[in-house]
C-alpha cells in the first residue's frame, strides 16, 4: 500500500490553493479549534483526495505477518549463512522474526530466533547470541533440536568465561539428547563428538572472571538523581527551582539557591513521544533504546521493533493497537503524528472526563479566579495531560494558511481514529467506512478533533528532538571519528517547556532513551532565570539570523544578553584572513577590508579560491568514503593549502580540514602527523567555543586517543584529565564518553605507574 500512498503535503497544498478567496475567508471567522474542525468537516474538504479512502480501507493488507514470508526470509538467510555472509544473513533472519505470525510462541518465530543466535555467534556477539537463544526457547523451539541450542549456549558462555554456566549448558545438551527417542543415530554420534571436543576446550580453558563478573547483559544505567531533591510543586524539577509567571515572560523557572555547573535540574519522561521512521530498524519503538541484542516484534505488524516484551505490551495498550495499521499514513503527516499520539496516550475515557475539567476551568476564569497553566487542583505541576493541554498553541500568531493546513491534518488524524474503532474503545481492523462530512461526526469526535488541532499547533513551539550521539567511522581502523547528535525521535516534555530561550543558555539537555536530563552548564546565582536554547546559539549563528528564526517559529523578539549585545564572538573568525596582519577581512560590497590594519582588496579572488577549496573538500570526503585514503589526503592537502592562506586561522572550514587530515593520517598509521593536525584543531575549537564547551571536550577525546597510539602517554593523560570534567558537567558520570575516558585514564595511569 505504501506505493499507493500519496503526498499528504502536496494534497493539502492543493486544497489550500482551491480554498483561497471565499472559503479561506470564512475559515478565518472560526475562533476555536472545534469550530475549525467543524468547518473542514462540513465542507468535506478531504473527500477529493483520491488515494486516502483506499489507504484507510486497505491498510490491513500491508505489513502483515506471513508464514510464507518468514520461511522465505529464513531460507535466504541460510544461503547467506552458508556463504559466511553473516551481516546479510542477520538481516534476513531478523525479517523472519518480524514476519513470523502467531504471537509469542510459534515454531516459525522460534526457528528465526535460533538462526539469529547462530549468526550473532559467528559475528562474535555472544551476549546477543545468548539473548536470542533465550528468545528461541521461550518461543517454543522444537524439542527435537533443543540440544543444539544448549551446546551453542555453552560455547557462548565459554567465550564469556562463564565456567559454571557453560558446564551446566553442556550437561543440559547431553541430557536432552538422551531424552530424544526418534533421533537418527548417525546424527547423534556426530553431535556427541562435537560435545566431546567442546568438553576438552572447556577443561583446558583458563578463566579470569569471577562469578560476580558473569558477562550478563548490563542493566541500563540508572537515571541521575535530581540535585537538591525533587520539587514539591514542579515535580520533575529540582527543589532549587521555582516556577514564576509574569505577563512579559509567561511561565518560567528561577533558581531559589545558588546552582553549580553540572547540577541536575530536571529529569523528565515525556508525556508522549514518537520514534522517527528512519530509526525503526535500530531502536525500540517505545523507549528508543538501541536494539543491540534481541528484537521483539509487534503482535500484528512487521514495521516496528521492541527491546522487550514490557515495552511492546505498554506500547500496544496505550497507542500502537490503534496506530499499527495506519503507520504509513501517520508517517506522511510529520510532526503531527505526535499530536495524535498525545491523545492516544491520554486515552478516550480520560479526554472525555477532561472536557468537564475544561468547563470547570472556564467557569473559574469567568469568576475571576486566576490559575497558572498546567497546575492541577492539588497545586502541583507534574506530567499529566493538563500540563500538555496548557502549553501555548499560539493560534493568534499563526498565518491563516498554516492554520488551515493544520486543521486539514487534524481532520485526517480524526478520520484515522474513527476508522480504527478508537471511539468504540477498541482497535478496529480497517474495515470501518470512511466518514463523510460533519453529519457523520458526533460532538465527541469534534471535541477530539479540536484537541488534535490544538496539539499540532503546540508542537510547532514545544516539541523536543530526542537526540543521541552517533559516531561515523571512515574505516574500522579509524581512530579519529566524526561524532554528531542525531535526532531519533520527537517528544513533548511539559516541564522542560517551562524554560524560556536564551542564545547563551544556562543548561544543556541530554537523553537516556526517552528520558530528558537537564543540567546546568555554569554556575547560577539565586534569583536568576534558567534558560534553554531553542536552536539558535550565539556561538553558531549571527544575531540577525537568530532573531529572524526565533520570530518566525517562536513568535518573539529575543532580548537575551547575547542579542542585546549582539554577541556572536565566534563569527568574527568566519572571515577571510588579512595577508598583512592575519586579522579578519570584513566584506564590504565588492571589497574585503581588514579590521586591524585597514588593508583592502577585491573580494572576488578570495571567493573564487574558497569555491575551489570547497570542491576539493567534497572530493576528499568522496575518496575517503570510497576507502581511497591516499587520494583523500592528496586532495585535502591541496584544500588545506588554499584555506590556510585565505581563511582566518580559527575559521570553521579550516578547522574541519585539519580534522579531516588528522583522521586520514590516523587511518594510515601516521599518528605523529595526525597529532600535528589535531593539536591545531583542538586549539581552534577551544578559542571558538570556549574551554568548558562540549565541542572542546569532544575534540580533546579524539586527541587523547591518537596521542596514545602515537606513543605519548603522559600528554594523553593530561588531555584526558582536561576532557573528563567537561563531559561530567554536561552529561553526568554514566555517559559513554565519560566511561570511555575513565577507562583510558585508568589504563594510562597503570602504564605510567601512577596510583
C-alpha positions, 0 to 999 in steps of 0.5 A: 500500500505504501506505493499507493500512498500519496503526498499528504503535503502536496494534497493539502497544498492543493486544497489550500490553493482551491480554498483561497478567496471565499472559503479561506475567508470564512475559515478565518471567522472560526475562533476555536479549534472545534469550530475549525474542525467543524468547518473542514468537516462540513465542507468535506474538504478531504473527500477529493483526495483520491488515494486516502479512502483506499489507504484507510480501507486497505491498510490491513493488507500491508505489513502483515505477518506471513508464514510464507514470508518468514520461511522465505526470509529464513531460507535466504538467510541460510544461503547467506549463512552458508556463504559466511555472509553473516551481516546479510544473513542477520538481516534476513533472519531478523525479517523472519522474526518480524514476519513470523505470525502467531504471537509469542510462541510459534515454531516459525518465530522460534526457528528465526530466533535460533538462526539469529543466535547462530549468526550473532555467534559467528559475528562474535556477539555472544551476549546477543547470541545468548539473548536470542537463544533465550528468545528461541526457547521461550518461543517454543523451539522444537524439542527435537533440536533443543540440544543444539541450542544448549551446546551453542549456549555453552560455547557462548558462555565459554567465550564469556568465561562463564565456567559454571554456566557453560558446564551446566549448558553442556550437561543440559545438551547431553541430557536432552539428547538422551531424552530424544527417542526418534533421533537418527543415530548417525546424527547423534554420534556426530553431535556427541563428538562435537560435545566431546571436543567442546568438553576438552576446550572447556577443561583446558580453558583458563578463566579470569572472571569471577562469578560476580563478573558473569558477562550478563547483559548490563542493566541500563544505567540508572537515571541521575538523581535530581540535585537538591531533591525533587520539587514539591510543586514542579515535580520533575524539577529540582527543589532549587527551582521555582516556577514564576509567571509574569505577563512579559515572560509567561511561565518560567523557572528561577533558581531559589539557591545558588546552582553549580555547573553540572547540577541536575535540574530536571529529569523528565519522561515525556508525556508522549513521544514518537520514534522517527521512521528512519530509526525503526530498524535500530531502536525500540519503538517505545523507549528508543533504546538501541536494539543491540541484542534481541528484537521483539516484534509487534503482535500484528505488524512487521514495521516496528521493533521492541527491546522487550516484551514490557515495552511492546505490551505498554506500547500496544495498550496505550497507542500502537493497537490503534496506530499499527495499521495506519503507520504509513499514513501517520508517517506522511503527516510529520510532526503531527503524528505526535499530536495524535499520539498525545491523545492516544496516550491520554486515552478516550475515557480520560479526554472525555472526563477532561472536557468537564475539567475544561468547563470547570476551568472556564467557569473559574476564569469567568469568576475571576479566579486566576490559575497558572497553566498546567497546575492541577487542583492539588497545586502541583505541576507534574506530567499529566495531560493538563500540563500538555493541554496548557502549553501555548498553541499560539493560534493568534500568531499563526498565518491563516494558511498554516492554520488551515493546513493544520486543521486539514491534518487534524481532520485526517488524524480524526478520520484515522481514529474513527476508522480504527474503532478508537471511539468504540474503545477498541482497535478496529481492523480497517474495515470501518467506512470512511466518514463523510462530512460533519453529519457523520461526526458526533460532538465527541469526535469534534471535541477530539478533533479540536484537541488534535488541532490544538496539539499540532499547533503546540508542537510547532513551539514545544516539541523536543528532538530526542537526540543521541550521539552517533559516531561515523567511522571512515574505516574500522581502523579509524581512530579519529571519528566524526561524532554528531547528535542525531535526532531519533525521535520527537517528544513533548516534555511539559516541564522542560517547556517551562524554560524560556530561550536564551542564545547563551543558555544556562543548561544543556539537555541530554537523553537516556532513551526517552528520558530528558536530563537537564543540567546546568552548564555554569554556575547560577546565582539565586534569583536568576532565570534558567534558560534553554536554547531553542536552536539558535546559539550565539556561538553558531549563528549571527544575531540577525539570523537568530532573531529572524528564526526565533520570530518566525517559529517562536513568535518573539523578539529575543532580548537575551544578553547575547542579542542585546549585545549582539554577541556572536564572538565566534563569527568574527573568525568566519572571515577571510584572513588579512595577508598583512596582519592575519586579522579578519577581512570584513566584506564590504560590497565588492571589497574585503577590508581588514579590521586591524590594519585597514588593508583592502582588496577585491573580494572576488579572488578570495571567493573564487579560491574558497569555491575551489577549496570547497570542491576539493573538500567534497572530493576528499570526503568522496575518496575517503568514503570510497576507502581511497585514503591516499587520494583523500589526503592528496586532495585535502592537502591541496584544500588545506593549502588554499584555506590556510592562506585565505581563511582566518586561522580559527575559521570553521572550514579550516578547522574541519580540514585539519580534522579531516587530515588528522583522521586520514593520517590516523587511518594510515598509521601516521599518528605523529602527523595526525597529532600535528593536525589535531593539536591545531584543531583542538586549539581552534575549537577551544578559542571558538567555543570556549574551554568548558564547551562540549565541542572542546571536550569532544575534540580533546577525546579524539586527541587523547586517543591518537596521542596514545597510539602515537606513543605519548602517554603522559600528554594523553593523560593530561588531555584526558584529565582536561576532557573528563570534567567537561563531559561530567558537567554536561552529561553526568558520570554514566555517559559513554564518553565519560566511561570511555575516558575513565577507562583510558585514564585508568589504563594510562595511569597503570602504564605510567605507574601512577596510583 
